[in-house]
Amino acid sequence: MKLRYLRAAAVSGFAVIALTGASGSGCSSDSGEQGSGSDATPTAGTATGEDDAGDARRDVEISNCAYADKKGITAQLSATNGSATASYTYKVTVKFTAPDGTPLATQTPSLPYVRPGRTDTADVATPYTPKPGASTTGAKCEITDVVRSIG
């Protein structure tokens, strides 16, 4: 029984160290500043868990954006989970613009539980009724943010 508790404590300790991102002190001639080596701030895409923010945005794309009768403007999303072990849920913010450039709406669909190495798809639409004689081509769908979480 004691071995079971010792093993559980050791695993918990390793998990805490891994999740907090603890690292050794190492030797360096730095002045003590720490950083990622990049001053750039991602414009879209955040992630929770162990991933970099830019990776979440790269995982999701719009394969098609078009007007369809009775649906409005529809974006076909796909999320590809490049992880070998973790399932992710993607919360995507999509901005819709009418063919004439008028902003229409922002939708925030989720693609839940995308398994490791898999690609899941979802259609997200916003209502749009074109004016008589107006073009229905040229609608825009843009991903403005992606949040990826484990699970």
Residue frames as qw, qx, qy, qz and C-alpha x, y, z in Angstrom:
[[0.000, 0.884, 0.468, 0.000, 0.00, 0.00, 0.00],
 [0.313, -0.777, 0.081, 0.541, 2.79, 2.43, 0.85],
 [0.409, -0.090, 0.583, 0.696, 4.33, 1.95, -2.60],
 [0.189, 0.667, 0.641, 0.328, 1.04, 2.98, -4.23],
 [0.159, -0.944, -0.223, 0.187, 0.96, 6.26, -2.27],
 [0.436, -0.555, 0.344, 0.619, 4.63, 6.93, -2.99],
 [0.382, 0.207, 0.667, 0.606, 4.09, 6.33, -6.70],
 [0.070, 0.830, 0.527, 0.166, 1.02, 8.62, -6.74],
 [0.287, -0.875, -0.015, 0.389, 2.98, 11.37, -4.98],
 [0.449, -0.309, 0.501, 0.672, 5.87, 11.06, -7.45],
 [0.288, 0.469, 0.670, 0.499, 3.55, 11.21, -10.46],
 [0.072, -0.921, -0.381, 0.042, 1.75, 14.23, -8.99],
 [0.387, -0.719, 0.173, 0.551, 5.06, 15.99, -8.42],
 [0.403, -0.028, 0.607, 0.684, 6.17, 15.39, -12.00],
 [0.163, 0.694, 0.631, 0.306, 2.81, 16.62, -13.29],
 [0.189, -0.923, -0.189, 0.276, 3.09, 19.85, -11.28],
 [0.397, -0.516, 0.387, 0.653, 6.60, 20.48, -12.59],
 [0.342, 0.223, 0.701, 0.585, 5.55, 19.75, -16.18],
 [0.065, 0.792, 0.580, 0.181, 2.43, 21.92, -16.02],
 [0.231, -0.909, -0.085, 0.337, 4.14, 24.90, -14.40],
 [0.618, 0.738, -0.089, 0.256, 6.96, 24.88, -16.92],
 [0.531, -0.785, 0.287, 0.139, 9.64, 24.75, -14.25],
 [0.778, 0.530, -0.227, 0.249, 13.16, 24.66, -15.58],
 [0.774, -0.301, -0.153, 0.535, 16.63, 24.41, -14.15],
 [0.152, -0.907, 0.004, 0.393, 18.63, 27.53, -13.35],
 [0.773, 0.492, 0.131, 0.378, 21.48, 26.76, -15.74],
 [0.464, -0.500, 0.089, 0.726, 24.50, 28.97, -16.26],
 [0.411, 0.737, 0.383, 0.376, 24.33, 32.06, -18.38],
 [0.371, -0.085, -0.083, 0.921, 25.89, 35.46, -18.79],
 [0.110, -0.684, -0.497, -0.522, 22.41, 37.04, -19.05],
 [0.053, -0.330, 0.350, -0.875, 21.39, 39.82, -16.74],
 [0.184, 0.154, 0.833, -0.498, 18.64, 37.56, -15.44],
 [0.545, 0.295, -0.025, -0.785, 15.97, 38.44, -18.01],
 [0.395, 0.105, 0.908, 0.087, 13.86, 35.64, -19.32],
 [0.514, 0.497, -0.006, -0.699, 11.80, 35.51, -22.47],
 [0.853, 0.288, 0.433, -0.041, 10.88, 33.54, -25.49],
 [0.467, -0.197, 0.500, 0.702, 13.34, 35.32, -27.76],
 [0.141, 0.464, 0.611, 0.626, 10.53, 36.94, -29.75],
 [0.049, 0.217, 0.292, -0.930, 8.93, 40.34, -29.33],
 [0.327, -0.136, -0.566, -0.745, 6.05, 39.52, -31.66],
 [0.421, 0.115, 0.647, -0.625, 2.56, 39.20, -30.26],
 [0.143, 0.251, 0.888, 0.358, 0.22, 36.84, -32.09],
 [0.289, -0.026, -0.112, -0.950, -2.69, 38.71, -33.65],
 [0.807, -0.101, -0.108, -0.571, -5.02, 35.75, -33.52],
 [0.833, 0.050, -0.551, 0.017, -4.89, 32.46, -31.71],
 [0.289, -0.583, 0.596, -0.471, -4.48, 31.56, -28.12],
 [0.733, -0.008, -0.676, -0.077, -4.10, 28.21, -26.52],
 [0.595, -0.612, 0.349, -0.387, -4.45, 26.70, -23.11],
 [0.984, -0.107, 0.121, 0.076, -2.37, 23.86, -21.79],
 [0.695, -0.396, 0.356, 0.482, 1.02, 23.03, -23.18],
 [0.614, 0.482, 0.443, 0.440, 0.83, 24.63, -26.63],
 [0.238, -0.195, 0.114, 0.945, 2.14, 27.76, -28.27],
 [0.347, 0.588, 0.341, -0.646, -0.46, 30.37, -29.22],
 [0.305, 0.513, -0.477, -0.645, 0.52, 30.42, -32.90],
 [0.026, -0.058, 0.983, 0.170, -0.01, 26.67, -33.23],
 [0.318, 0.462, 0.722, -0.405, -3.70, 26.93, -32.42],
 [0.387, 0.683, -0.026, -0.619, -4.26, 29.40, -35.27],
 [0.190, 0.450, -0.759, -0.431, -2.33, 27.21, -37.71],
 [0.226, 0.075, 0.966, -0.099, -4.50, 24.20, -36.83],
 [0.364, 0.618, 0.623, -0.313, -7.73, 25.80, -38.10],
 [0.079, -0.168, 0.459, 0.869, -8.57, 26.99, -41.61],
 [0.577, 0.501, 0.303, -0.569, -11.52, 27.99, -43.76],
 [0.441, -0.002, 0.777, 0.450, -11.75, 25.78, -46.83],
 [0.084, 0.465, 0.625, 0.621, -14.73, 27.57, -48.39],
 [0.045, 0.456, 0.404, -0.792, -16.71, 30.76, -47.85],
 [0.045, -0.180, -0.640, -0.746, -19.79, 31.34, -49.99],
 [0.487, 0.067, 0.213, -0.844, -23.39, 32.51, -50.07],
 [0.090, -0.158, -0.962, -0.203, -26.05, 29.80, -50.15],
 [0.459, -0.379, -0.309, -0.742, -29.81, 30.27, -50.45],
 [0.749, -0.514, -0.305, -0.286, -31.66, 29.78, -47.15],
 [0.801, -0.288, -0.276, 0.446, -28.38, 29.51, -45.21],
 [0.117, -0.979, 0.095, 0.137, -26.77, 32.89, -45.80],
 [0.383, 0.727, -0.556, 0.122, -23.00, 33.09, -45.88],
 [0.951, -0.301, 0.060, -0.034, -21.39, 29.83, -44.84],
 [0.105, 0.737, -0.664, 0.067, -17.78, 29.13, -43.83],
 [0.968, -0.042, -0.245, -0.016, -16.49, 25.57, -43.93],
 [0.242, -0.792, 0.526, -0.196, -13.99, 25.15, -41.10],
 [0.924, 0.040, -0.367, 0.103, -11.48, 22.38, -40.55],
 [0.375, -0.789, 0.445, -0.196, -9.32, 21.79, -37.48],
 [0.836, 0.269, -0.462, 0.126, -6.32, 19.48, -37.71],
 [0.647, -0.709, 0.264, -0.090, -4.88, 18.14, -34.46],
 [0.586, 0.605, -0.523, 0.129, -1.19, 17.49, -35.03],
 [0.418, -0.563, 0.620, -0.352, -0.66, 16.08, -31.55],
 [0.459, 0.185, -0.863, -0.101, 0.28, 12.45, -31.17],
 [0.266, -0.159, -0.876, 0.370, -1.41, 12.03, -27.79],
 [0.086, 0.342, 0.503, -0.789, -3.80, 14.83, -26.75],
 [0.130, 0.647, 0.682, 0.314, -7.34, 15.55, -27.92],
 [0.124, -0.149, -0.116, 0.974, -8.15, 19.23, -28.33],
 [0.176, 0.776, 0.601, -0.079, -11.26, 21.38, -28.45],
 [0.302, 0.090, 0.218, 0.924, -11.03, 24.41, -30.74],
 [0.097, 0.806, 0.474, -0.341, -13.14, 27.53, -30.15],
 [0.416, 0.168, 0.406, 0.796, -12.96, 29.60, -33.33],
 [0.150, 0.714, 0.279, -0.625, -14.07, 33.19, -33.90],
 [0.406, 0.291, 0.624, 0.602, -15.19, 33.81, -37.50],
 [0.124, 0.561, 0.119, -0.810, -15.96, 37.29, -38.86],
 [0.456, 0.482, 0.697, 0.273, -18.39, 37.49, -41.80],
 [0.033, 0.491, -0.112, -0.863, -18.43, 40.31, -44.38],
 [0.640, 0.601, 0.414, -0.243, -21.05, 40.78, -47.12],
 [0.687, 0.336, 0.378, 0.522, -19.98, 40.90, -50.79],
 [0.181, 0.877, 0.143, 0.422, -20.37, 44.70, -50.74],
 [0.400, 0.366, -0.459, 0.704, -17.96, 44.98, -47.77],
 [0.504, -0.577, 0.065, -0.639, -20.57, 45.47, -45.05],
 [0.049, 0.230, -0.894, 0.382, -19.64, 43.71, -41.79],
 [0.626, -0.287, -0.529, -0.496, -22.37, 41.18, -40.97],
 [0.800, -0.540, 0.037, -0.258, -21.64, 39.20, -37.84],
 [0.139, 0.527, -0.810, 0.215, -19.12, 37.32, -35.78],
 [0.914, -0.211, -0.190, -0.289, -19.78, 33.69, -34.87],
 [0.122, -0.602, 0.750, -0.246, -17.90, 31.55, -32.34],
 [0.934, -0.020, -0.238, -0.266, -18.35, 27.84, -33.08],
 [0.451, -0.573, 0.680, -0.073, -16.48, 25.02, -31.36],
 [0.769, 0.281, -0.555, -0.151, -14.95, 21.90, -32.80],
 [0.627, -0.583, 0.412, -0.312, -14.92, 19.64, -29.72],
 [0.778, -0.291, 0.557, -0.001, -12.65, 16.71, -28.96],
 [0.671, 0.646, -0.340, -0.131, -10.57, 16.60, -32.14],
 [0.931, -0.290, 0.183, 0.124, -8.59, 13.40, -31.66],
 [0.362, -0.642, 0.503, 0.451, -4.82, 13.16, -32.15],
 [0.269, -0.168, 0.761, 0.566, -3.78, 13.11, -35.80],
 [0.258, 0.562, 0.777, 0.115, -7.34, 13.76, -37.02],
 [0.031, -0.027, -0.172, -0.984, -9.11, 16.57, -38.88],
 [0.125, 0.577, 0.769, -0.244, -12.67, 17.54, -37.99],
 [0.067, 0.254, 0.369, 0.892, -14.90, 19.91, -39.95],
 [0.053, 0.612, 0.643, -0.457, -17.82, 22.19, -39.18],
 [0.146, 0.534, 0.425, 0.716, -19.99, 24.59, -41.14],
 [0.140, -0.546, -0.451, 0.692, -20.83, 27.92, -39.57],
 [0.176, 0.542, 0.531, 0.627, -23.26, 30.36, -41.16],
 [0.002, -0.384, -0.341, 0.858, -24.66, 33.82, -40.66],
 [0.393, 0.693, 0.598, -0.082, -27.96, 35.03, -42.10],
 [0.103, -0.398, 0.299, 0.861, -27.65, 37.21, -45.20],
 [0.498, 0.647, 0.577, -0.017, -30.24, 38.30, -47.73],
 [0.366, -0.053, 0.326, 0.870, -28.74, 40.08, -50.74],
 [0.298, 0.557, 0.144, -0.761, -30.42, 43.17, -52.11],
 [0.744, 0.535, 0.397, -0.060, -32.25, 42.64, -55.41],
 [0.606, 0.778, -0.089, 0.142, -29.73, 42.60, -58.25],
 [0.238, -0.822, 0.514, -0.063, -26.73, 42.57, -55.89],
 [0.586, 0.400, -0.704, 0.021, -23.91, 40.10, -56.38],
 [0.860, -0.466, 0.073, -0.196, -23.75, 37.10, -54.09],
 [0.874, 0.149, -0.179, 0.425, -20.10, 36.38, -54.85],
 [0.316, 0.577, -0.282, 0.698, -17.23, 37.89, -52.93],
 [0.661, -0.706, -0.050, -0.251, -18.42, 37.28, -49.37],
 [0.340, 0.541, -0.647, 0.417, -15.57, 37.11, -46.85],
 [0.846, -0.505, -0.147, -0.084, -15.11, 34.80, -43.89],
 [0.336, 0.641, -0.518, 0.456, -12.11, 35.47, -41.66],
 [0.767, -0.397, -0.442, 0.244, -10.78, 33.63, -38.62],
 [0.012, -0.841, 0.186, -0.508, -9.99, 36.29, -36.04],
 [0.308, -0.566, 0.651, -0.401, -9.18, 34.09, -33.03],
 [0.813, -0.014, -0.570, -0.120, -8.65, 30.46, -32.08],
 [0.414, -0.562, 0.578, -0.424, -8.58, 29.08, -28.56],
 [0.740, 0.120, -0.656, -0.087, -7.39, 25.50, -28.21],
 [0.493, -0.525, 0.514, -0.465, -7.89, 23.61, -24.98],
 [0.138, 0.202, -0.970, 0.009, -7.06, 20.08, -23.94],
 [0.314, 0.214, 0.821, -0.427, -10.04, 17.79, -23.92]]
